[in-house]
Amino acid sequence: MDCLFCKIASGVIPSKKVYEDDEILSFYDINPECKIHVLVIPKTHIESADAITKENSMVVAHIFEAIPKIAKLAGITNGYRVITNAGPDSCQSVMHLHFHILGGEKLPEHIK
């Protein structure tokens, strides 16, 4: 269990939780890129978007069903952006599938 997000999901490493259920966990990013920056992860280890399969895609669907509720719980009221990175060229820093929910302020049109 060398994965940072697996340790957070299991409670070994604490996080400031926004939402949790049996399948997913969302928590505030420790290095926010904007006013409100929340991460959403599956509790089951999936390395990245490249590792989504027919067998594990239901948890990804569940994440997207929960994202509007998570955004609202985090205090995002006027729109948000959802981002995931896959692999080294995208700067994926933790090799565990995660989605960034960014909001709480007017975001730039383009990410650099």
TORMAR-13891 format. One record per atom (N, C-alpha, C): residue in three letters; x, y, z. Coordinates in steps of 0.001 Angstrom, whole numbers, padded with zeros to 6 digits, always signed. Atoms other than C-alpha are relative to their C-alpha. Layout:
% TORMAR-13891
ALAXYZ/...
//
This chain:
% TORMAR-13891
MET+000848-001182+000000/MET+000000+000000+000000/MET+000892+001244+000000/ASP-000908-001126+000150/ASP+002421+002602-001271/ASP-000699+001228-000563/CYS+000739-001073+000664/CYS-000260+004759-002886/CYS-000525+001017+001018/LEU+000441-001074-000886/LEU-000879+008114-001171/LEU-001519+000046+000127/PHE+001454-000104-000055/PHE-004564+008206-002122/PHE-000649-001245+000596/CYS+000512+001197-000679/CYS-005123+004598-001011/CYS+000127+000171+001514/LYS-000189-000255-001429/LYS-003702+005635+002373/LYS-001010+001015+000516/ILE+001021-000980-000391/ILE-006037+008645+002492/ILE-001369-000675+000038/ALA+001307+000679+000058/ALA-009031+006484+001456/ALA-000197-000950+001180/SER+000115+000952-001113/SER-008273+003960+004209/SER+000081+000681+001363/GLY-000077-000734-001259/GLY-007806+006677+006846/GLY+001369-000004+000644/VAL-001365+000017-000537/VAL-004097+006018+007401/VAL+000575+001417+000009/ILE-000386-001407+000079/ILE-003421+009601+006281/ILE-001284+000818+000080/PRO+001229-000802-000133/PRO-005999+012192+007404/PRO-000183+000968-001165/SER+000328-000985+001030/SER-007763+014530+004997/SER-001174+000829+000500/LYS+001162-000834-000316/LYS-010292+017336+005197/LYS-001103-000410-000971/LYS+001013+000616+000852/LYS-013270+015429+003818/LYS-001127+000969-000348/VAL+001198-000702+000458/VAL-016066+016947+001784/VAL-001164-000985-000056/TYR+001049+001011+000185/TYR-018014+013757+001018/TYR+000656-001376+000014/GLU-000483+001378+000014/GLU-017604+010029+001554/GLU-001181-000939-000012/ASP+000953+001101-000069/ASP-019598+006912+000850/ASP+000801-001293-000127/ASP-000698+001287+000040/ASP-018749+003219+000436/ASP+001008-000109-001142/GLU-000824+000159+001196/GLU-017137+003697-002980/GLU+000976+001132-000268/ILE-000815-001157+000360/ILE-015652+007203-003139/ILE+000266+000895+001211/LEU-000358-000982-001019/LEU-014016+009919-001067/LEU+000342+001303-000716/SER-000428-001300+000519/SER-013692+013628-001742/SER+000544+000815+001167/PHE-000684-000775-001024/PHE-011430+015986+000152/PHE+000662+001212-000649/TYR-000633-001216+000500/TYR-009818+019404-000159/TYR+001452-000270-000358/ASP-001386+000102+000450/ASP-006549+019566-002109/ASP+000890+000812+000942/ILE-000894-000718-000909/ILE-003606+020542+000116/ILE+000784+001107-000702/ASN-000635-001066+000786/ASN-002186+022716-002704/ASN-001017+000542-001001/PRO+001084-000426+000891/PRO-005284+024430-004114/PRO+000467+000904-001137/GLU-000293-000785+001200/GLU-005132+025893-007621/GLU-000959+001177-000154/CYS+000963-001096+000026/CYS-008099+028201-006994/CYS-000697+000038+001359/LYS+000661-000215-001292/LYS-010458+029320-004221/LYS-000504-001309+000615/ILE+000470+001303-000492/ILE-012128+025888-003899/ILE+000548-001073-000936/HIS-000643+001061+000776/HIS-010182+022821-005038/HIS-000181-001307+000776/VAL+000343+001266-000640/VAL-011570+019397-004145/VAL+000441-001141-000910/LEU-000336+001223+000733/LEU-010321+015961-005195/LEU-001063-001051+000284/VAL+000925+001128-000160/VAL-012606+012973-005750/VAL+000723-001240-000475/ILE-000709+001238+000340/ILE-011145+009471-005707/ILE-000898-001210+000225/PRO+000627+001274-000345/PRO-012451+005930-005928/PRO+000797-000610+001151/LYS-000718+000652-001094/LYS-011601+003980-002778/LYS+000784-001207-000501/THR-000721+001090+000642/THR-010553+001100-005014/THR+001104+000601-000863/HIS-001114-000545+000773/HIS-007156+001655-006607/HIS-000206-000225-001502/ILE-000017-000013+001465/ILE-007393+002529-010295/ILE+001094+001004-000337/GLU-001182-000847+000197/GLU-004148+004001-011614/GLU-000296+001336-000669/SER+000299-001242+000726/SER-005525+006576-014071/SER-001184-000257-000929/ALA+001080+000163+000979/ALA-008151+007165-016750/ALA+000328-001106-000996/ASP-000408+001075+000911/ASP-006131+004756-018906/ASP-000340-001383+000539/ALA+000275+001296-000621/ALA-006978+001966-016446/ALA-001491-000225+000249/ILE+001441+000203-000145/ILE-010763+002418-016558/ILE-000431-001104-000966/THR+000442+001153+000784/THR-012356-000805-017763/THR-001503-000200+000171/LYS+001409+000365-000138/LYS-015780-002310-018203/LYS-000293-000463+001431/GLU+000189+000543-001346/GLU-015287-003966-014796/GLU+000017+001077+001093/ASN-000090-001011-001057/ASN-014483-000760-012862/ASN-000654+001338-000363/SER+000554-001281+000449/SER-016289+001940-014846/SER-001223+000449+000801/MET+001167-000385-000801/MET-019307+001872-012523/MET+000383+000982+001108/VAL-000424-000938-001047/VAL-017298+003636-009802/VAL+000263+001381-000600/VAL-000216-001286+000676/VAL-016364+006342-012316/VAL-001356+000664-000272/ALA+001351-000538+000192/ALA-020031+006769-013207/ALA-000543+000525+001330/HIS+000447-000429-001323/HIS-020775+006997-009480/HIS+000667+001323+000399/ILE-000702-001260-000283/ILE-018129+009727-009108/ILE-000700+001150-000718/PHE+000630-001088+000755/PHE-019747+011784-011864/PHE-001428+000274+000450/GLU+001328-000230-000580/GLU-023187+011287-010330/GLU+000112+000802+001298/ALA-000192-000685-001283/ALA-021793+012593-007001/ALA+000614+001387-000143/ILE-000710-001281+000150/ILE-019802+015547-008391/ILE-000897+001215+000250/PRO+000815-001193-000301/PRO-022732+018049-008374/PRO-000272+000175+001502/LYS+000231-000051-001441/LYS-023495+017175-004726/LYS+001276+000441+000727/ILE-001283-000347-000628/ILE-019797+017413-003781/ILE+000310+001476-000213/ALA-000253-001419+000289/ALA-019432+020802-005499/ALA-000856+000883+000898/LYS+000907-000778-000850/LYS-022457+022099-003605/LYS+000437-000055+001464/LEU-000468+000143-001385/LEU-021174+020717-000272/LEU+001261+000828+000257/ALA-001241-000770-000127/ALA-017834+022457-000912/ALA-000245+001500-000070/GLY+000319-001420+000076/GLY-019615+025773-001424/GLY+000103+000596-001381/ILE-000055-000491+001378/ILE-019355+026021-005193/ILE-001431+000205-000482/THR+001388-000315+000350/THR-022503+027779-006401/THR-000190+000511-001421/ASN+000176-000656+001294/ASN-021798+029310-009806/ASN+000800-000671-001116/GLY-000725+000738+001028/GLY-020137+026597-011872/GLY+001346-000490+000478/TYR-001273+000614-000383/TYR-017024+024463-011681/TYR+000598-000704-001206/ARG-000728+000743+001029/ARG-014440+022643-013769/ARG+000421-001328+000607/VAL-000436+001326-000428/VAL-013675+018899-013528/VAL+001156-000415-000904/ILE-001208+000361+000754/ILE-010204+017733-014565/ILE+000555-001305+000538/THR-000813+001137-000410/THR-008317+014451-014509/THR+001234-000031-000902/ASN-001253+000142+000748/ASN-004755+013772-015616/ASN+000301-001477-000148/ALA-000336+001403+000234/ALA-003511+010523-017118/ALA+001424-000098-000525/GLY-001367+000235+000409/GLY+000184+009746-017202/GLY+000940+001173+000213/PRO-001038-000988-000312/PRO+003441+011644-016891/PRO-000067+001289-000819/ASP+000050-001221+000804/ASP+002978+014090-019785/ASP-001130+000939+000432/SER+001088-000845-000490/SER-000222+015354-018146/SER+000294+000538+001399/CYS-000413-000374-001364/CYS+001637+015874-014836/CYS-000840-000688+001063/GLN+000697+000761-001037/GLN-000330+013199-012997/GLN+001000-000264+001117/SER-000976+000089-001093/SER+001411+013438-009623/SER-000246-001190+000929/VAL+000320+001180-000805/VAL-000388+010604-007790/VAL-000638-001015-000938/MET+000469+001014+000939/MET-000900+007400-009729/MET-001186-000782+000588/HIS+001284+000533-000459/HIS-004435+006840-008453/HIS-001027+000918-000652/LEU+000998-000800+000701/LEU-007402+007993-010518/LEU-000621+001019+000943/HIS+000637-001047-000795/HIS-008666+011313-009205/HIS-000483+001110-000914/PHE+000605-001094+000743/PHE-010806+014161-010399/PHE+000090+001259+000854/HIS-000077-001298-000658/HIS-010182+017798-009502/HIS-001307+000738-000285/ILE+001138-000904+000167/ILE-013257+019959-008920/ILE+000508+001381+000396/LEU-000526-001348-000201/LEU-012239+023608-009281/LEU-001131+001004-000111/GLY+001055-001004+000070/GLY-014499+026552-008517/GLY+000090+000998+001129/GLY+000068-000994-001044/GLY-015589+029203-006098/GLY+000422+001389-000442/GLU-000407-001272+000583/GLU-014390+031986-008377/GLU-000025-000147-001516/LYS-000080+000030+001474/LYS-014230+032926-012064/LYS+001333-000631-000388/LEU-001213+000699+000415/LEU-011745+030495-013608/LEU+000468+000534-001354/PRO-000486-000409+001324/PRO-009493+031362-016549/PRO-000579-000934-001070/GLU+000589+000796+001086/GLU-010831+030168-019887/GLU+000907-001190-000356/HIS-000961+001044+000382/HIS-007671+028151-020597/HIS+000939-000307+001162/ILE-001005+000432-000981/ILE-005409+026158-018303/ILE+001343-000022-000730/LYS-001336-000005+000632/LYS-001730+026663-019030/LYS+000845-001091+000545/
//
